[in-house]
Every structure is written in C-alpha cells, then in structure tokens.
C-alpha cells in the first residue's frame, strides 16, 4: 500500500510540474505618445496676442510713414496705436505649441525699389546687420528660431529706409508668418 501511495504522490507531483511548465501567456504593447503641435502667437505693441491658425488670422495693421520720401531707419507703428521702441519689438512671437519651431515671413507683393524693409532680432542690430526681408532672394527664409514651448517671447524688430520715393507713393504688403517644426 505504501508503494502505491508513493507512486500516486509521485504522479501528482509530476502532473503539477507539467502544468507549471505548460503555462500560457499573452503580451500587450503599451505606447506612450506625446503629440506634436506647431502653434504660436504674434503680438504687436499694446495689442492682444493673435493665434496662428490654418485660416491665417490677422493682427492689427502696421504703418511705416516717411515724411519726405528720404527717411532712414523709420520704425513701424500699429495703425492708430503704439510704435516699436528700442525695447519693444513690433512683432513678438510666442511658441504655444509642443515643439521647437522656425518662423518665416513671406509677402504678397514686391515693394517699390525706393523702399528697403529691414528685420533683426534686436533693435541695436536693426540698421547694421539686419536682413532686407522683402528682397526676393531672402523671401520665405527662416527669420526666427524659437527653441521650445515655454521659452521666452522672441522679438522681431522692423525698420524701413526710403530713398527718393515720390510723394503719394504708397504701397501695402501683407506679411504672413509661417511656423514650421524645426
């Protein structure tokens, strides 16, 4: 009887170990996603921030006035409002998305050849090392690199030089700011 009992016990132990070895399993992949969102606002002096959208939202208009057609380093002003100063840029970009972005500016028409339109990231550099943003060779090039969301507002200062512009010579261009993931 003891032999039979020992044999049965051995069979139970073998059966339990086979069950453990024959266990089945399943796996599940878990993805941790952080979506990218290219978004920014543009703020003009004394104005409310305007969100960049696919429908191309508009800011207030800007005026750059020459008193005699031969003015140099003329700062822009919001139409009927505040002007750019040495410490307040006319265009202030804020990255409100989730990735670093580049901003480029394009225009809808060419300016008269008597006007040169400058941009720079600081007022001090505006008329010494700024970029002629309406020159056909630099149109649609990146003018602002914004490192990441939550970074400081990025300033773009503008200025215009007028040389022998005829009285009454008035031109309007539309500046469009585009944001691209960098």
Secondary structure as GFF3:
##gff-version 3
##sequence-region A 1 182
A	DSSP	alpha_helix	2	21	.	.	.	ID=ss1
A	DSSP	beta_strand	40	43	.	.	.	ID=ss2
A	DSSP	beta_strand	50	51	.	.	.	ID=ss3
A	DSSP	beta_strand	62	63	.	.	.	ID=ss4
A	DSSP	beta_strand	74	75	.	.	.	ID=ss5
A	DSSP	beta_strand	77	78	.	.	.	ID=ss6
A	DSSP	beta_strand	91	95	.	.	.	ID=ss7
A	DSSP	beta_strand	101	107	.	.	.	ID=ss8
A	DSSP	beta_strand	115	120	.	.	.	ID=ss9
A	DSSP	three_ten_helix	123	125	.	.	.	ID=ss10
A	DSSP	beta_strand	131	132	.	.	.	ID=ss11
A	DSSP	beta_strand	142	146	.	.	.	ID=ss12
A	DSSP	beta_strand	154	162	.	.	.	ID=ss13
A	DSSP	beta_strand	175	181	.	.	.	ID=ss14
###
